[in-house]
Amino acid sequence: MSVTVRPLGDKDFFPWLGLFEGYSAFYASELTDQIALQVWSWIIDANNSLDGAVAVNDAGDFVGFAHYRTVPRTLSGDHALFLDDLFVAEDSRGQGVATQLMDFTKSYARARKLAQVQLLTATDNATAQVLYDQVGTRTDWVTYEIDV
């Protein structure tokens, strides 16, 4: 299978939505129409920091996506790219799609002269960690969430 990775565009909502539904299901997160529309509005809004890319196969099917945003790094006085979401459709896994999405994300960061790409994943997502261990360095940082 040949795959092309490109930025998400205005007309990509419905094929992206199918993948986003799969991503939400993977993490057992309820996806409402309101949430999907909100996230999509962030992606296509040039004034919002969230951006995205999509992997498209030869048949024109969307088989994966990456969502990312630029973030300041206060201790180094520069910026990084935070990879919020990386997802590949179940029937396209194991075919290098995630690697292509990671390569696109790194190129995006390089083109913008960002210092690094940062990401996180669930502790039980061993499959993703295999890829992330190949392309990056696992840190000692611990993540917390505080509800407000």
Salt bridges, closest charged atoms under 4 A:
ASP12 OD2 - ARG6 NH1 2.78
ASP78 OD1 - ARG73 NE 2.68
ASP84 OD2 - ARG69 NE 2.69
ASP85 OD2 - HIS67 ND1 2.73
ASP103 OD1 - LYS106 NZ 3.68
ASP133 OD2 - ARG138 NH2 3.05
